[in-house]
Amino acid sequence: MIAGSLFSYIVVAMLLLSIGLLGVISRKNIFVIYMSIELMLNAINLIFIALGRHHHSMSGHIMAMMVIAIAAAEAAVFLSLIVVLYRRKKSLDSDIFRTLAQKESL
């Protein structure tokens, strides 16, 4: 019974991870890419918590809390970057932001 439940959680987490990866690869809007990355982080959290519960340990929950804390710091940096890039280019299309690329030397 528990092994079947663990398998169900892992299947849902892999589905969420796949949707997030597809969003990162296929979308050009920076905000949508950011939301896809957050979806992948939540899929990893689901796996940590499911494995921790399966092994009757709090280590999975602790790891999930650490990932949430790191994601909060990453969210602050990434959202401020989105605001700065939008103010400069008036768009969130990732193809416009070539200023981050390295310039060619002559």
Secondary structure, DSSP 8 states (H G I E B T S, - for coil): -HHHHHHHHHHHHHHHHHHHHHHHHH--BHHHHHHHHHHHHHHHHHHHHHHHHHTT-SHHHHHHHHHHHHHHHHHHHHHHHHHHHHHHHS--BTTT-GGGS-----
